[in-house]
Amino acid sequence: MPEPTLKFSVTCPDCALESISEMPIAVIANRLLTGKSLRLYSKCHDRYWTATYIEREKLRKSLAALSTDTNARQNPPLSEESQAEELTRDVRLDALVSA
């Protein structure tokens, strides 16, 4: 089974051309957690460079959004009946708390 990857945009430091790069999610997460450098790549000039603080933060936000999307898919939206039951339960809890 292939390792999951993240595709993200990079800006070439030589010509400022934006392109898509791809890296294994595990590598990105490990580098962000350990503080080790992340090497980015741009095809236009066949150039590698170390990600800046801003580039690292963008990758961190992408991983956070990816995690949120995954959780949303694992917890599908409730049916109208389930939503009504949950709302009724919340109203009862609110009434208990305010009493």
C-alpha positions as CSV (number, residue, x, y, z in Angstrom):
1,M,0.0,0.0,0.0
2,P,1.5,3.4,-1.0
3,E,2.4,5.9,1.7
4,P,-0.1,8.8,2.0
5,T,1.3,12.0,0.6
6,L,0.4,15.7,0.8
7,K,0.4,17.8,-2.3
8,F,1.1,21.5,-1.7
9,S,2.2,24.6,-3.5
10,V,5.8,25.9,-3.3
11,T,7.2,29.1,-4.7
12,C,10.6,28.7,-6.4
13,P,13.2,30.9,-4.7
14,D,14.8,31.6,-8.1
15,C,11.9,32.7,-10.3
16,A,8.9,33.0,-7.9
17,L,7.0,30.5,-10.0
18,E,4.4,28.6,-8.0
19,S,4.2,24.8,-8.6
20,I,3.0,21.7,-6.8
21,S,5.2,19.6,-4.7
22,E,4.5,16.3,-3.0
23,M,5.9,14.7,0.2
24,P,4.9,11.8,2.5
25,I,2.6,13.0,5.3
26,A,4.7,11.1,7.9
27,V,7.9,12.9,6.8
28,I,6.2,16.3,7.1
29,A,4.7,15.5,10.5
30,N,8.0,14.1,11.8
31,R,10.0,17.2,10.7
32,L,7.5,19.6,12.1
33,L,7.3,17.8,15.5
34,T,11.1,17.3,15.9
35,G,12.1,20.7,14.5
36,K,14.3,19.2,11.9
37,S,14.6,21.0,8.5
38,L,12.1,20.3,5.7
39,R,13.6,20.2,2.2
40,L,11.3,21.6,-0.4
41,Y,11.7,21.1,-4.2
42,S,10.8,23.1,-7.2
43,K,10.8,21.5,-10.7
44,C,11.3,24.7,-12.7
45,H,14.9,25.1,-11.6
46,D,15.4,21.6,-10.2
47,R,16.1,23.4,-6.9
48,Y,16.0,22.2,-3.3
49,W,15.9,24.5,-0.3
50,T,15.1,24.4,3.4
51,A,11.5,25.5,4.2
52,T,11.2,28.9,5.9
53,Y,9.2,29.5,9.1
54,I,6.3,30.7,6.9
55,E,6.4,27.6,4.6
56,R,6.6,25.3,7.7
57,E,3.5,27.1,9.2
58,K,1.6,26.6,5.9
59,L,2.4,22.9,6.0
60,R,1.4,22.7,9.6
61,K,-2.0,24.3,8.8
62,S,-2.5,22.0,5.8
63,L,-1.9,18.9,8.1
64,A,-4.4,20.3,10.7
65,A,-7.0,20.9,7.9
66,L,-6.3,17.4,6.6
67,S,-6.9,16.0,10.1
68,T,-10.2,17.9,10.4
69,D,-11.4,16.7,7.0
70,T,-10.6,13.1,8.0
71,N,-12.5,13.4,11.3
72,A,-15.5,15.0,9.4
73,R,-15.6,12.0,7.0
74,Q,-15.4,9.5,9.9
75,N,-18.3,11.3,11.7
76,P,-20.9,11.7,8.9
77,P,-23.7,14.3,9.3
78,L,-26.6,13.3,11.5
79,S,-30.0,12.6,10.0
80,E,-32.8,15.1,10.7
81,E,-34.3,12.8,13.3
82,S,-30.9,12.4,15.0
83,Q,-30.4,16.2,14.9
84,A,-33.8,16.7,16.5
85,E,-33.0,14.2,19.3
86,E,-29.6,15.8,19.9
87,L,-31.2,19.3,20.1
88,T,-33.9,18.0,22.5
89,R,-31.2,16.5,24.7
90,D,-29.2,19.7,24.7
91,V,-32.3,21.7,25.7
92,R,-32.9,19.3,28.6
93,L,-29.3,19.7,29.7
94,D,-29.5,23.4,29.5
95,A,-32.6,23.4,31.6
96,L,-30.9,21.2,34.3
97,V,-27.9,23.4,34.4
98,S,-29.9,26.6,34.8
99,A,-32.2,25.1,37.4
